[in-house]
Every structure is written in C-alpha cells, then in structure tokens.
Amino acid sequence: MNVFVTGATGYVGSAVVRELIGAGHTVTGLCRSEEKAAGLKAAGAEVLYGTLEDLETLGKAAAAADGVIHLAFTNDFSDFEGALALDLGAVEAMGSALEGSGKPFITTAHANGHTVDHAVLAMAERSIRTSIVSLAPSVHGEGDKGFVPMMINIARAKGFSAYIGDGMNLWPAVHRLDAAVLYRLALEAAPAGSRLLGAGDEGITLQEIATVIGRKLNVPVVSISSEEAATHFGFLGTIAAFDITSLYNTKQASLATRELLGWTPVQPGLIADLEEGHYFS
C-alpha cells in the first residue's frame, strides 16, 4: 500500500514509518520543516509539507493514498480543547476524502473517548475501514519523553524515588517498536470499527517501577501518601495514583487485540528496558 502518515516524524510515528517501509509499503509522511524531513527521507519515505491546519492538503493526500495512519496531535495542554478541535477538523477532512473507498483509516484514541473517536468510528458506516488504537500510558524505548522519564527526573531532583501508598497500582506499557507493528497490522487487516489496545506489559506495579529507578539512580525508594503525591509528582500525581488496568480493562482488551490481528509483542518489557540503562544516560 501507499500509506499517508501524519505525525510521521514523532516518537511513535517515526517507528511506524520504518515498520511500514520494512514490510514493503510505501509511505508519504506529513512534515512541518526541512529539518524534520531529513529523518523521513533517510527512512525511505516521501515528504509532504504541511500541518493539521492544512485541511485541503490533508484531504488530497488521503484521497491519493491506499490507507491513512493519523498520529499527529498538537500537544498544547494550555488549550487542550483547541487541540482536540483542530484534530477533529483534520480527521473530518481526511474522512471525507476516504468516504466510499473502503480504505483503512487508523487513528490513536483520545482521553475519555472524545468526540474525535466517535467521529472516526462513525466513518465505518461510510465505507471507510476505520480503527482506533489505544496505546498503554507508557510507550517506552529510546527517545521516550513520557511518564517514566518524568518520574526519573523527579527522583533525581528530589533525591528519592517515590511510589504512592503500597505502590500496587498497575501501569500497562508497550515498547514503541511493538506499537509500530500494531499500527501496521491494523492498517493491513483490522475490520471496520475496531478498537485495539497496544499493551505489551498488561500491568506493572508503580512500586516496581520506582524501585528500579531508585536502584539505577542510587537513591532511596520511599512510599508517600496520596496527599503528598500532588506536591511530589505535580500533575503526574493523579495519573501515578491510578490502577490504569481498571480503566482500560487491559487483560481482556489486550487478548482480543492479539487474537484479532495476531499481534505478538517481542521487544523488551518496561522493566527490562529500564534495566538496559539508556533511560539514565
């Protein structure tokens, strides 16, 4: 397939591009700058310059492609509703271009099942093979800038690695390269209207994560109260306190995704990835 990928230069997107090309697909990646384009070209992809605001460009690229993987998102948390509105406009522009084609259109799930997700799933009734991928909260690997690096930076700054209460709340995780395979499989075979979960580790305790961080940084590992969590972790405190597997119904959803697409994660799990040391370089 000739695949149009938005967010093609991002942390997950760059892995998806390489996975697609390695599997024999051709890729056109949306890119905002010459600097970012260099990596796309090196991977063997064609470059289309533009942003999520360029609705005409998005529509034409989607219409010309055999399938679309939409990964771009404006991470402006000062105007999160505005970012969601921008994303909805982009999704609708590409969806209109794909209508009646039967082509695959893969997106990433939004928090709290936002209107964007409902719009994507509804496109299945317009002869578009839509599917939504929910990724585990920790998408780990080289270049990770998510929750775990934040925990490491906090532990380094505070002089101890913390977990909340007994630390037995669970975090799902997935390696970025395994996530890339899931997007490819969704493109190739997911039925219209599919909801998919990318979780290699179905649940790792926060205490286990904190313990590895403490050992690698040579700092104490300490239990803190839920009242202390907000001060210690900042905005991450609310997330760190959750048993996220209960929100995702992780085990059942993960099994269903693996059975549907034959997806089998093969990369190191989060703890093994932390043990490799690159997070602490």
C-alpha positions in Angstrom: 0.0 0.0 0.0 0.9 3.6 -0.4 0.3 5.0 3.1 -0.2 8.6 4.2 1.1 9.0 7.7 0.6 12.2 9.8 2.9 12.7 12.8 5.4 10.7 10.8 8.4 12.3 12.5 7.2 11.8 16.0 8.3 9.3 18.7 5.8 6.7 17.6 5.3 7.9 14.1 8.9 7.5 13.1 8.8 3.9 14.2 5.6 3.3 12.3 7.2 4.7 9.1 10.1 2.4 9.4 7.9 -0.6 10.2 5.7 0.1 7.1 8.6 0.5 4.8 10.3 -2.6 6.2 7.1 -4.5 5.4 7.1 -3.4 1.8 4.7 -0.5 1.9 5.5 3.0 0.6 5.0 6.0 2.8 4.2 9.7 2.4 4.8 11.4 5.7 3.3 14.8 6.7 6.1 17.1 7.9 6.4 20.7 9.0 10.0 21.5 8.3 13.1 20.7 6.2 14.9 19.7 9.5 12.3 17.1 10.4 12.1 15.9 6.7 15.7 14.6 6.8 14.8 11.7 9.0 11.8 10.8 6.8 13.9 10.8 3.7 16.6 8.8 5.3 14.0 6.1 6.2 12.9 6.0 2.5 9.6 7.9 2.8 8.3 10.7 0.6 7.7 14.0 2.3 4.6 16.2 2.2 5.0 19.6 3.9 2.0 20.8 5.9 0.2 20.9 9.3 -3.1 19.8 10.7 -4.5 23.2 9.8 -3.9 22.5 6.1 -7.2 20.7 5.5 -7.1 20.8 1.7 -3.6 19.2 1.8 -4.7 16.5 4.2 -7.8 15.7 2.1 -5.8 15.4 -1.2 -3.1 13.3 0.5 -5.7 10.9 2.0 -7.5 10.6 -1.4 -4.3 9.7 -3.2 -3.2 7.1 -0.6 -4.3 3.5 -0.2 -4.6 4.0 3.5 -4.0 6.6 6.2 -2.5 6.4 9.7 -3.2 9.5 11.6 -0.7 10.1 14.5 -0.3 13.8 14.6 -1.6 15.8 17.5 -0.9 19.3 18.8 0.2 18.7 22.4 -0.8 22.2 23.6 -2.1 21.4 27.1 -2.7 25.1 27.7 -5.5 24.8 25.1 -6.3 21.1 25.1 -9.9 21.7 23.8 -8.5 23.7 20.9 -6.1 20.9 20.1 -8.9 18.5 20.1 -11.0 20.8 17.8 -8.0 21.0 15.4 -7.7 17.3 15.4 -11.4 16.8 14.7 -11.2 19.1 11.7 -8.2 17.1 10.3 -10.0 13.8 10.9 -13.1 15.0 9.1 -11.1 16.4 6.2 -9.3 13.0 5.7 -12.5 11.1 6.3 -14.4 13.0 3.7 -11.7 12.2 1.2 -11.8 8.5 2.0 -15.6 8.2 2.0 -16.9 5.2 0.0 -13.4 3.9 -0.7 -13.2 1.0 1.8 -9.7 2.2 2.5 -8.2 1.8 6.1 -8.1 4.9 8.3 -6.2 4.3 11.6 -6.1 6.8 14.5 -5.0 6.9 18.1 -7.5 7.0 20.9 -8.1 10.3 22.8 -8.6 10.6 26.5 -12.1 10.0 27.8 -13.4 8.7 24.4 -13.5 12.2 23.0 -15.8 13.3 20.1 -12.9 12.6 17.7 -13.1 8.9 18.5 -16.8 8.8 18.0 -16.4 10.6 14.6 -13.8 8.1 13.5 -15.9 5.0 14.4 -18.9 6.5 12.7 -16.9 6.6 9.5 -17.2 2.9 9.3 -20.8 3.4 8.2 -19.4 5.5 5.3 -17.4 2.6 3.8 -14.1 3.5 5.4 -12.2 0.8 7.3 -11.6 2.8 10.4 -9.9 1.5 13.6 -8.7 3.2 16.8 -5.6 2.2 18.6 -5.3 2.9 22.3 -1.7 2.8 23.5 -0.7 1.9 27.0 0.2 5.0 29.1 3.9 4.2 29.0 5.2 3.8 25.4 8.8 3.1 26.2 12.0 2.8 24.3 14.9 5.0 23.0 13.8 8.7 22.9 10.9 8.3 25.4 9.8 11.6 26.9 6.7 10.4 28.7 5.7 9.4 32.2 8.7 7.2 33.1 11.3 9.8 32.2 9.3 12.4 34.2 9.4 10.0 37.2 13.2 9.6 36.8 13.7 13.4 36.6 11.6 14.0 39.7 13.5 11.3 41.6 16.8 12.8 40.5 15.7 16.3 41.6 14.1 15.2 44.9 16.8 12.8 45.9 14.5 9.8 46.3 12.2 7.6 44.1 8.6 7.6 45.3 5.5 5.4 44.9 2.1 6.1 46.4 0.7 4.0 49.3 1.6 0.4 48.8 2.5 1.0 45.2 0.5 -1.9 43.9 -1.5 0.1 41.3 -0.7 -1.2 37.8 0.5 0.6 34.7 0.3 -1.1 31.3 3.2 -0.4 28.9 4.2 -1.1 25.4 7.5 -0.8 23.5 7.4 1.8 20.7 8.5 -0.8 18.1 5.8 -3.2 19.2 3.3 -0.4 18.9 4.5 0.3 15.4 3.8 -3.3 14.4 0.3 -3.0 15.8 -0.4 0.1 13.6 0.8 -1.8 10.6 -1.4 -4.8 11.3 -4.4 -2.5 11.9 -3.8 -0.9 8.5 -3.5 -4.3 6.8 -6.2 -6.3 8.5 -8.3 -4.6 11.2 -12.1 -4.8 10.5 -14.0 -1.5 10.2 -15.0 0.0 13.6 -12.3 -1.9 15.5 -11.0 -0.7 18.9 -7.5 -2.0 19.6 -5.2 -1.9 22.7 -1.5 -1.8 22.4 -0.2 -3.2 25.7 2.9 -5.4 25.8 3.0 -5.4 29.6 -0.5 -5.7 30.8 0.3 -4.2 34.3 3.5 -3.3 36.2 3.3 -2.0 39.7 4.3 1.5 40.4 6.4 0.2 43.2 8.4 -2.0 40.8 9.0 1.0 38.5 10.1 3.2 41.4 12.4 0.5 42.8 14.3 0.2 39.5 14.6 4.0 39.3 15.9 4.2 42.8 18.5 1.5 42.2 19.7 3.0 39.0 20.0 6.5 40.5 21.3 5.1 43.8 18.7 7.0 45.8 16.2 5.7 48.4 12.8 4.3 47.4 10.0 5.8 49.5 6.3 5.3 49.9 4.4 8.6 50.1 0.8 9.3 50.9 -1.9 10.2 48.3 -2.0 13.6 49.9 1.8 14.1 49.3 1.6 12.8 45.7 0.4 16.1 44.1 3.3 18.0 45.7 5.9 15.4 44.8 4.8 14.4 41.3 3.0 17.6 40.2 0.3 16.9 37.5 1.7 13.4 37.2 0.4 12.6 40.8 -3.1 12.0 39.7 -2.0 9.6 37.0 0.5 7.8 39.2 -2.2 7.0 41.8 -4.4 5.2 39.3 -4.6 1.5 38.7 -4.8 2.1 35.0 -5.6 -1.5 34.1 -9.0 -1.0 35.6 -9.6 2.0 33.2 -8.5 0.0 30.1 -9.9 -3.4 31.1 -6.4 -4.2 29.9 -6.1 -8.0 30.1 -9.4 -8.6 28.1 -8.8 -5.9 25.6 -5.2 -6.9 25.0 -6.1 -10.5 24.5 -8.8 -9.5 22.0 -6.4 -7.4 20.0 -3.8 -10.1 19.9 -6.3 -12.7 18.7 -7.9 -10.4 16.1 -4.6 -9.4 14.4 -2.1 -11.9 15.5 -0.1 -9.2 17.2 2.7 -10.6 19.5 4.9 -8.1 21.3 8.6 -9.2 21.1 10.5 -6.2 22.4 11.8 -5.8 26.0 9.1 -5.0 28.6 9.3 -1.7 30.5 11.4 -3.1 33.4 13.9 -4.8 31.1 14.1 -1.6 29.1 14.8 0.4 32.3 17.5 -2.2 33.2 19.3 -1.6 29.9 20.3 1.9 31.2 19.6 4.2 28.3 16.9 6.0 30.4 19.6 7.1 32.9 22.3 8.2 30.4 
